[in-house]
Amino acid sequence: MKRDYWIYGGMGVVALVGIWVLFVGLPRWYPSEGVPTPTNVASGKTTDNELVAATLFYISDDGMGLVGFERRLVQHADPAVQGRIILEAQLAEPPASLLSPIPPGTELRAFYLSDQDAFVDLSAEVTLGHSGGSLEELFTVYAIVNAVTTNIPAINAVQILVDGKEVDTLVGHVDLQHPLELNMQWAADPDIDATQSRPIDQIDQL
Amino acid sequence: MSVGVRYHALDGQSAADPVKVSKTLSPTRGMTGRLLVACCLVWLATGSTRGQTPDDPLTLVTPQDRRPLPTVRFDGRRLVAVSELTTPFGLTITDMRQPGRLTLMREDRIIVLTANEGLVSVAGQLVALASPSLERDGNWYVPIDFIGRALTLVLDEPLELRPRSGLVLLGAVRVPQVVARYQRAGRRSRLRLMITPQTEHVIEQNADRLLITFDADALDLVLRDMRPDALVADIRAMDGSPILAVELRDGFGSFSATTEPALGGAVELVIDLQPRPVSTTRAAPSPTPPAGSRGGAGSGPLAGPGTEPAALVPEETVGDAMRPLLAELAPPRRIRAIAIDAGHGGDDVGTRGPDGALEKDVTLAVAQRLRNRIESELGLRVVLTRTSDTAVSLDERAAIANNDRADLFISLHTNASVREAAIGAEVFYLSFAEYGEEAREAGFTGQLVPIVGGGSRVLDIVPWEMAQLRHVNHSARWAQVVADELGQRVPMSPRGLQQAPFRVLVGANMPAVVVELGFISNPDQEAQLTSATFQSAIVSGLLQGLIRYRDEVERETLPLDARSPDGSGRIP
């Protein structure tokens, strides 16, 4: 009887390894190219509900740039869902010692995709609560644009809507009539790749 | 303990009945054993590298050679093994006895890494890294910015990491950054290379390649907007050499090149690629276009200083292929009128200072001061987009400048920051990079329209949002001069001169800039911005910037007057 247990045990181990290879190993070794995968695709993780590092953007200490900050967010294979997760984190309270470039109270009304462009529909607080100034407006816009395009490579550009409508600008400066592409000019150090080179003081879990 | 007990039991059974065991268990046991071994090997192989994937290597460039510097990714973070850094950077691992800690030494300077910590001690100071250092199976890994942030502190020679191009520059190496943009307009194409710093280069055509050889040790190439077309199949840096190769297609005919100084010590090399002529009996060029439409005498791309030796364009290619890009259709023109836009107004107060000063009031005051100085000292015509506290839409401001035939447009604003310490003036001109290729190409569309008496002609129907595109080079020149002059009179922000996609600029059909006069959110700057003395200093800077730009323009030849009946250079 004991030898049967030994055989069954071995077969069980083989079966477990096979299942792991089929559902975890192979997708990791040979990721599908046709399916846009969310942030940190290089990790090979396509399973939903795992936590992955995403870069969000906040105002630097001197107020002259955006700094990237990594946070652990729930991963989702659907870019539309992933985009919403990222933006809700970007709109949430900033980490201690950092300031958000997005006016408090701003809510994400909708996030949807059209081809490679994303549309981010924000509540009116993004304009009503804005302190104004071209640099602050640039930071608000590019925190949103860069948070989406940096973390979801499948998305090429982002157009911001307010209360479901296209707007010329948020507070009189940055042209929002077009989808905007990733632009690291507004990062505190634009030569550094935002996805991998921002100082990380802590890792949060949302 | 339970494992040990189970083994003992098996051993006991084997000893008690060795024959039975050999007959009944041996084949299965052998197979099972092999399976288990295989499983263990698979598990170990995958488990030891769990979360780790090979990544494109960095390239270490020294005066002597180039070599790859392998990198890996752990959970999306790009890391380099410490063992790969020791030899090229002369590091010695001095202490691995403390678990979770690694000590490296370069001469008398010490680096201490702590596993799973984003801070590293370098020669007595703490340096923050992009992600924590990792220890896996006895190997240590650090994020690649360790090279630029930590190693630079212990080396005597220059060391620079350029993450975008994956280059690590060690020692006195010359590696210019070359930002390449490839644009199409009709049948012709244009390759723009922004070279920083300015670097000597030679262009030569070698069979089906255009080779641009730089006087450098390597190239830091950033390629944007590259889509193969009928003329060019690919653009790439040749491995191991400072040569940029443009792979040509059969449709390519000839090229011409010009260089122009750019901001920050850079130079822009513009290479126009012409298609091969279809035949010498092709349709005649379009009828002489009206002022501002495509084509026209003197609009060839080779004009101007800095022209490099290049193949001449055959006469028969004149036609569609020789139509200039829109940006070329805006030569400098005499400055007779200037539009001054006082930002915000009416219900739109703009930003507000801590003591209650309003942006809309400051901008109107400065606009009126500037108007008075320009009219009295330069005798130019001035158009104000608003003269009182009224609301004017952004597009209407540009429309006022266009309709009043202004030659320059300046929009005045004050800045704000949630960080109270932010101060300084900034000058912006329009950036089109954010609009994407499709939007940029929209600026190059032409339309065949009927004319009175029969026939037709091609007119450039310029979308409102692309009107500034043809002036952006001149806007950049003016913005540079304004920033220089302001910087001599008032504090400038670290971001003194920039490009941004500002709505008020897109429709301006003339060189146009936005000037942020200072940060009204800073209490000291708020007081300055509302004071007559500071406003006068600002106005002096703006005025002197205008004079310098006007003088530069008027020193240049104005071929436009010869081709445009009204001399304005406007697109009809």
Interface residues (C-beta under 8 A of the other chain):
Chain A: K2 R3 W6 I7 G10 V13 V14 V17 V21 G25 T39 N40 V41 A42 S43 G44 V52 A53 I59 S60 D61 D62 G63 M64 E70 L99 P101 S131 G132 G133 S134 L135 E136 L138 N156 A157 D168 T169 G172 H173 V174 D175 L176 Q177 H178 P179 L180 E181 N183 Q185 D191 I192 D193 T195 Q196 S197 R198 P199 I200 D201
Chain B: A9 L10 Q13 T24 L25 T28 R29 T32 L35 L36 C39 V42 W43 T46 G51 T53 D55 R73 D75 G76 R77 R78 G118 A128 L129 A130 S131 P132 P143 I144 D145 R162 P163 R164 G343 H344 D348 G350 T351 R352 E359 S393 L394 D395 H413 T414 N415 A416 S417 V418 R419 E420 A421 A422 E426 F428 A433 E434 Y435 G436 A439 E465 S493 P494 R495 Q498 Q499 A500 P501 F502 R503 V504 V506 V514 E516 F519 I520 S521
